Amino acid sequence: MMQFSVGEFAPVADGVHVAVAEPAGVNIGLVVGESGCLVVDTGSSPEQGAEIRRAAEKVAGVPVVGVVVTHWHYDHLFGLAAFTDVPSYAHETVPAWLGRPECREAASGLGVEVSALTAPTHTLSLAKVIDVGGRRVEVVHFGRGHTDGDLVAIVPDASLIFSGDLLESAGPPSFGDDCHLREWPSAVDGILGLVAEQTVLVPGHGDPMDRLAAFTQRAEISGLYGQAEYLVAQGVRVEDAYEAGEWPFDEVTVRGVLPLLYAQLAAEGKIPRTHLPLA
């Protein structure tokens, strides 16, 4: 049986806290203002969302006045049903995912009823400023990457950014079938353009990251796509690609993502072709 739990909220900046929710090890953000607080991501079930809300309000000492969902994946979205009485914000692509087979499959695996899930009350295409009890939080979509609807939550007065799963420190980034590998580095560039020496980056999973770690991961994602693109141009088939390439991630990660890389390159008209020897 799936085990759900929520760790304690720990401070990562002035008035900003992070808790880890299992079973996915997802970071849950909490931004505390004078008269209200904001939760960033909601956990993997409506019941876990309710537990997150109780813990957040206990730590903050003020009520939750808003929620940001960084993308549609179950560990970020499925707890939203516990927050239906406050404004919630997600990218405009998120509601449609609730009706798709991928969402139903994820819910079934968790023992969650799809009918219990709820869509955000507000959607955005590019950016939104949220007043969190007198404190400013900026929510931005820098483009497609980990999904088609990744949002980043920026807390300017704390020099802190919640990146969602555009960045991860618990392991390699999660390259699911719904990611956009060519565009992903550009979305991370949007984050990096805001990063100063003292900026704290809270990834979707894992410990906070600094500027160097984020730059490195951006380069690795770009390198992954670039290496596959090079091999395709050389006529290397997907089944031979791992041995033929130099890769920035471990073998399990690379072998897992290679079919997706080749499929996305094929959709751009880039397929391996046999190079005939010159006469």
VENRAPE-V520710 format. One record per run of one state. SS is the DSSP state (helix for helix, strand for strand, loop for the rest). FROM is the first residue (numbers start at 1). TO is the last residue. Records with the same first field share a line. If there is no record, write none. Layout:
SS: FROM-TO, FROM-TO
This chain:
loop: 1-4, 7-9, 14-15, 23-25, 33-36, 41-45, 61-63, 69-73, 78-79, 84-86, 92-93, 98-100, 111-113, 117-121, 125-126, 133-134, 141-151, 159-159, 165-180, 193-199, 204-208, 210-210, 234-237, 245-250, 268-279
strand: 5-6, 10-13, 16-22, 26-32, 37-40, 64-68, 87-91, 122-124, 127-132, 135-140, 152-155, 160-164, 200-203, 209-209
helix: 46-60, 74-77, 80-83, 94-97, 101-110, 114-116, 156-158, 181-192, 211-233, 238-244, 251-267
